[in-house]
């Protein structure tokens, strides 16, 4: 038997790419032949890459199982699935809804809308037999898009938490973290659904309530097509006089990221749309207290886990008070980090490997 994995773009240290490479590796170890097709691929990200012609030849073999990692609009997806001799599986990571892009880039909002329509097509496609949803939230979205409940399985994506354990502190990064201050961390690309706007509102509230001893560290790359969003962020920094309280880490290395998780005081996530939320687990695995806006997959009964601080509404002053109280209480920090670490263990590679083998009926 052969598994053919499809994804629009395969990049090293990308959440979707990491998940695909992990799944391929688990199945390869069981003696299953693996092939991977992507329009663009980092050659160091995976072995077994094939070109389009090879992929089509492979998927037309009845012994080939096609798995498509769906995360945004990809024009080729429906064509590949229609050509498969065996009914396909959709690995559903979710896609960002169009309303987040609407104020900043009309073209992106239209593309996001088309991605939603494609999701509905894929969930109801006659040549799709299974949906692997990355979270309970994604399961709900799949059902809303027309998938049949009996076709959906929830299996979390791979997170490279263990790799942090063998990574050293990057001293140059550590030296840039002002240890006399409350260091608040967020990890996420500079895109509207990540809701950096509300992060800045919490920061401004904290500064108003408790003074200037706080720094917000934002780790994430910019999207060149979302210049208006970045302009919005910079405007809020200026009008709230936060220039000395915000640090952008746009090209942080893996070791720099590890250092920030290890040395910061609190992880604050105000994201409004997450199909999973890998950085929250990374923070928990580093014993970093997390504060989260309850949205999508980041709820106590889904990815976030129990015993964590979460808010149902955006309340900048209440959240700022929570940041302050947690940063000042070692007892509260320990309670939160102990619970967070236990939650992160639910997503260990060993458990994911067992779940995946069960899904594909490997004894």
N, C-alpha and C positions, 0 to 999 in steps of 0.2 A: 504493500500500500504506500501511496505517496500523499503527503500534505503539501499543498501549494498555498502559500500565504501571499496575500495582496495588500498593499498599502500605497497611498499616493507618494509619500516621501519617507525614506528610512534614514534617520539621523542618529548618530551616537549620542547617548545621554538625553534623548528625547523620551518622554513618558510612553508614548505609543510605540515607538521603536524598541524601547527596552522590553515592553510587554511581548511584542512579536518575537524578538530574538530569544527571550526566555522560553516561550511556548515551543518555538522551533527546536531549541536545545533539549528540552525535556523529551520531546517526541523522538528526536534524533538518537538520544541515548537508549530509547526502546527499540532501536533498529528500524525505525520508519524513515523512508526516504523523504527529504525535505527540499523544496524549491521555494524561492522568494522572488516576487517581482515588485518593483517600485519604479515610478517614473524617474525619480532621482534618488540616489542612494550613496551614503558614505560607505566606501568600500571596506573601511575598518569596522563598520557596524555589524556586519554579518557575513557568513559564508553562504554558499548555495544560491547566490544571485543568478537569475536567468533573464534573458531578454524577452521582449513581447512575443515573438514568434515561438520561442521555446515554451513560454507560459501557456500559450493557447494550445500547443500540441499536448502538453502535460495535462491540462484540465479537461481535455476531450477524452481522456482515458477513464473508463468507468471505475478504475481502481484509485483514482485521485480524489481526495477530499479538499475542496476549496474553502479557505477561511479568509474572509475579507475584513480588515480592520477599518471600520467606518468611523471617521472623526471629523470630516468636513466634506464639502462637495468634491466629487471626483467623477468626471464625465465618463470615464471608462468602466466604472464599477458595474453598471447594469449590463453592458456588453459582455464583460467577462463572465458574469454570473449566468447570463442566458446561454453561454457557450459550454457551460460545465455539464459533463455527462452525469455526474452525481450531484444531488441537491446541495447547495452551498450552506455554509455557516457564516453568520454576520457577527463579528466581534464588535460590540456596540460601545464605543467610548463617549458617544454623544457629540453634539456640535453646538456652538454658541448661537443663541437666538438672534434674529436680526435687529430687535429693538435696541440692543446695546450699541450697535454701530451707527444707527440712524442719525444721531446728532453730529457725527464726526466724519462719516464717509458713506455716501449714498450707495456707491458701487458695492462696497463690502456688505452693506445691509441687504442688498438684492442677492448677492451671492449666498449669504447666510439663509435667506428665505428659500432659495433654490435647494440648499442643503437640507432644510427641513422637509421640503417636498420629496427630495430623494430618499430621505429616511422613511417616509411613508411608503414610497414605492418598494423599497428594499424589504421592509417589514411585512409587506403583503405579497411579495414576489412568489410566483408559483414554483420557482426553482430554488427557493430557500427553505431549509428544513429546521434550522436551529438558530437561536440568538444567544450569544454569550454576553450578557450584560455585565458591565464593570462595577455596578452598584445596584442597590435596591431602587435608588432614584432612576437610574437608567432603565431598570425593569419597568417602572411605571411609565416612563416616556415611550418605551417600546410598545407597551400595551396601548397607550394613547394614539400611537402611530398606526395601529392596526395589527400588531403581531398577536398571535394566539398564545395564551398563557402557557399551554402545554409545551410550546416550542422554546420557552425562555429558561435559561439557567443563569444564575448569578455567580460569577467568579471574578474576584478582584484582579486588577492588573499587577504585574510584577513591579516591586519597588526595590531599588538597589540599596536597601538599608544596611545590609551586611558589609557592603563596600566601604561605608563610612568608618567602620570599626578598624580597618587596616590603613586608614588615611591619617596622615600627620597634620598637626596644627601648622598653618602657614603663618609664620611669625610676622611677616610684613603686613598681613591683614589684621592680625591680632593687635598690632601696634596702632592701628587706625581706629580701633574701637575704644572710645573714652570710658574707661572702667569706673570712673566716679559718677557716671550718669546712668539713668535707666535707658537701656538699649532695646528698642522695640524692633522686631524683625518681620518683614514680609517678603515672601518669595513668589514671584509671578510676573509674567510678561506685562509690559505697559499697554494693556488693552482694556477697553471699558468695562467688561464684565468682572474684571478683577477688583474694580471699585476702589482704586487708589484715592478717589475723591473723598470717600468717607474715612479712609485712614488719616488723611490730612485734617479732617474735621475733629477726629478724636485727638490728634496731636495738638491742635489748637486749643481744644478744651482742656487737655492736660496742662498745657503751658499756662492757661488762665487760672486754673485751680491750684496748681502745685509748683509753678515756677519753671525755670528754664533748663532744669537738669534732666532733659530727655532728648533722645535722638532716635529718629525713625530711619532704619536701614532698609532700602528697597532694592531687592535683587531681581533683575529681569531685563530682558532686551527690549528695545523699542521696535515698533513696526513702522517702517517708513511711510506707509499709507495712512497712518493715524497721527499725523503731525498735530492736528487740531486737538486731539486728546492730550498729547504731551503739553501743548500750549495751555490747556485748561489746568493741568496739574501745576505748571510753573506759575500761572497766574494766582492760584490759590496759595502757593508757597509765599509769593510776594506780598499779597494783600494781608496775609496773616502773620507776616514777618517771621517766617519759619526757615529762612535761608541757612541759619546756623544749626537747624534741628533736623535736617533731612540729608541723607547721604545716598546717592545712587550707585549701585554696583552693577553696571550693565554687562560687563564681560567677566563675571566672577568664575574662576576655575572651580573644579570639584573640591579641591583642598581649601580654597577660600570659602566656599559655601559651608563646608564642614566646620571651618573655624567660626563663621558667623553663627551657625546653629549652636556651637559649643560655648561661645563667649557672650551672646546676647542674653537679655533678661527675660523676654517674653516674645512669643510669636503671636502676632495679631492678624487675623484674616477677616476681611469684610467683603469677600468675594460674593457676588450675587448669582453666579452660575458656575458650578463645578460638577462634572460628571463623576469625579472621584475625589481628587484633592490630595495628590501625593505629598506636597510640602507639609501638610498638617501631620502626616505620619512621620515624615523625616524629622520634624520638630519633636514629636513625642518620643521617637527613638533616641534622640539626643538629650532626653530629660529636660526639655525646654517647655515651660508652661504655655499652654495655648489658650487664646480667647478667640472665639469664632462667632460670626454672624450665621445663624441657622438658615442655610439656604441649600436647596438641592441635596447633594449627597452628604453635606456636612451637617448631619444631625446625630443626636445620641444613638438612635436606633439603626444608623447606617455606618458611615465611615468614621465619624468623629469618636464614637464610643461613649460610654457612660462616665460620669464623674468629672467632666470637663466643664469649663466656663463657656457658656454660649448665650447669645442674646437673640430673641425672636425679632426684635425691632432695632433699627439704627438709632441708638441713643448716645450721642458722642460724650456727654458729660457722665452718664452712668458707666460707659465703657472705660472712660478715662479714670474714673474712680477705681474700677476693677484693676486696671493696669497698675495704679499706684499701690493698692492694697496688696496685690500679689508680689510686687517688687519689694515690698517692705517686710513681708512675713515669710520667714523660712519654713514655718510649720505648714502654711497654706501651699507654698511652692512644692514641698515634699509630697503632700497629699495629691496635688494635681499631677506631678511628674510620675509618681508611682502608678497612678491610674492610666496616665497616657502611655507609659511604657508597656503596660499590660495590653492596652488596646493595639499598639503597634505589632505586638507578637501575634495577633490574629491574622496578620498578613505576611507571615514568614514564607520564604521560598519553599520550605519543606511542605507546608500545608497547601500552598498553591499547586505544587507539583502533584500532590496526592489528588487534589480536586480535578486537575486537568486530566490526569490518567483515568479517573473515574468517568469523566465526561466522554472521553473517546474510547471507553471500554477496554482499557489496558489493565490486565490483572496485576 
